[in-house]
Amino acid sequence: MTTTEYNECVELWADGVFRFIVKNLRHEEDARDVVQNAFEVLWKNHSDIDAAKAKSYLFSTAYHNMIDLIRKQKRVDYVEEVEEGARGGTSAYQVDLKEALDKALARLPEIQRNAVLLRDYEGYSYEEIGEILELTESQVKVYIFRARTTLKKYLVSIHHLI
Amino acid sequence: MKLNLDNYESWLVDRMEGLLDPAQEAELDAFLELHPELQEDAALMEMTRLVPDQEVIFTDKASLKKEEGGRILALFTMGRLSMAAAAVLLAFVGIRFLTNPAESTLATGYQSAAQQAAVPVMAASAESLEARDSVPGIRHQGAPVQFAVQEKKMVEEKKQPRETQFANYLNPVQLQQLPAVEKRPVLHLNDFEEQYALINNYDYENMMKGTTSGSGPETIVDKMNDAMAIANEMSSVLGFGKKDEEEHSGSHMRTTSIRILGIEYYNRKRINQ
């Protein structure tokens, strides 16, 4: 990959990687660090990486950086926050479905959340998601199915509350 | 897999994922018609499709980008600089050989219209120098012809009075300094050495005593000149560059020329047959 192709990757994928990571971490500064680190790794190895593979390399690197960061920081506070919101009360009626979906997403197991994010945000195939998350295609399919049914159940409960 | 109340969610997800064929799509629609209580479920399943928030962007993309061709540009610049430095050094070598008849090289010089234009003082008298140094138009006839004419001229000039010879080899700036130079003590050197020793303020006393090489303390420029002279000789021996050979005044002459950055360097030698 040339320098020009690398810079094109920045233009094309920086936002997408950032959205993917920030949706997981829900912390912009940490997400920014993860993205910067992923691009640094990409640049360091750019001469060995084919431009066609750069996107999945980037997402994969960012994903693994993020997992390392999560494990280091043990960010359990998201789940607590989601549980608080999910209890409902008067505010639950004001929560729209999109917000509810965001919270439900945060409650998903990490692997399910990442599989469905890559699928919906980036339109990756099961095979590509498998490469990034180091899963088989059938595992990806199962995780996406579980993610969607869990999200749907959450939406059903919110819908009934509204 | 037969569609039923136990697995319909899997069908709903498969439809979202685009995994159903048209027949399966129709089967699912018919199933949902039969079970209207599942239609809300189906609608909520569709809502699990995540939509990226386009307002969330990585704001500082410039910090991630790398300068395109930066390294290449740096190398190119360095290359150009070193080539320019080499060109300057070659010019020094050219002058050195031109001024030292002890060398077997009779004339090493260069011509560059761009260089002449870059020095306004020189450019002012460029026409007169042209007229004085060579037969008009002779430069276009190739180096061997040009040098042959110049060498013939040098022999003729040797017969002229010393003052005339002296003035012939000075540029306009040097000519302005001529009155001051003429007041210097007369040296017992050959004409070329004397002229350039005077003009370049060489160390006369020590030169005469034999304690220096005749050009003052050796400087870095002298060392570089020597190195470039060796390189020039090697290029001549190894034979790269454009060669031309001819008979002149009973001697066999070889002219080697090489073009660097638009400047053509010549090396002219008398060779043994």
Boltz contact constraints between the chains, C-beta under 6 A:
constraints:
  - contact:
      token1: [A, 3]
      token2: [B, 66]
      max_distance: 6.0
  - contact:
      token1: [A, 3]
      token2: [B, 68]
      max_distance: 6.0
  - contact:
      token1: [A, 4]
      token2: [B, 68]
      max_distance: 6.0
  - contact:
      token1: [A, 7]
      token2: [B, 65]
      max_distance: 6.0
  - contact:
      token1: [A, 10]
      token2: [B, 61]
      max_distance: 6.0
  - contact:
      token1: [A, 10]
      token2: [B, 64]
      max_distance: 6.0
  - contact:
      token1: [A, 10]
      token2: [B, 65]
      max_distance: 6.0
  - contact:
      token1: [A, 14]
      token2: [B, 58]
      max_distance: 6.0
  - contact:
      token1: [A, 14]
      token2: [B, 61]
      max_distance: 6.0
  - contact:
      token1: [A, 15]
      token2: [B, 57]
      max_distance: 6.0
  - contact:
      token1: [A, 15]
      token2: [B, 58]
      max_distance: 6.0
  - contact:
      token1: [A, 18]
      token2: [B, 58]
      max_distance: 6.0
  - contact:
      token1: [A, 19]
      token2: [B, 52]
      max_distance: 6.0
  - contact:
      token1: [A, 19]
      token2: [B, 56]
      max_distance: 6.0
  - contact:
      token1: [A, 35]
      token2: [B, 58]
      max_distance: 6.0
  - contact:
      token1: [A, 39]
      token2: [B, 64]
      max_distance: 6.0
  - contact:
      token1: [A, 120]
      token2: [B, 49]
      max_distance: 6.0
  - contact:
      token1: [A, 120]
      token2: [B, 50]
      max_distance: 6.0
  - contact:
      token1: [A, 121]
      token2: [B, 52]
      max_distance: 6.0
  - contact:
      token1: [A, 145]
      token2: [B, 13]
      max_distance: 6.0
  - contact:
      token1: [A, 148]
      token2: [B, 13]
      max_distance: 6.0
  - contact:
      token1: [A, 148]
      token2: [B, 48]
      max_distance: 6.0
  - contact:
      token1: [A, 149]
      token2: [B, 9]
      max_distance: 6.0
  - contact:
      token1: [A, 151]
      token2: [B, 48]
      max_distance: 6.0
  - contact:
      token1: [A, 152]
      token2: [B, 44]
      max_distance: 6.0
  - contact:
      token1: [A, 152]
      token2: [B, 45]
      max_distance: 6.0
  - contact:
      token1: [A, 152]
      token2: [B, 48]
      max_distance: 6.0
  - contact:
      token1: [A, 155]
      token2: [B, 44]
      max_distance: 6.0
  - contact:
      token1: [A, 155]
      token2: [B, 47]
      max_distance: 6.0
  - contact:
      token1: [A, 156]
      token2: [B, 44]
      max_distance: 6.0
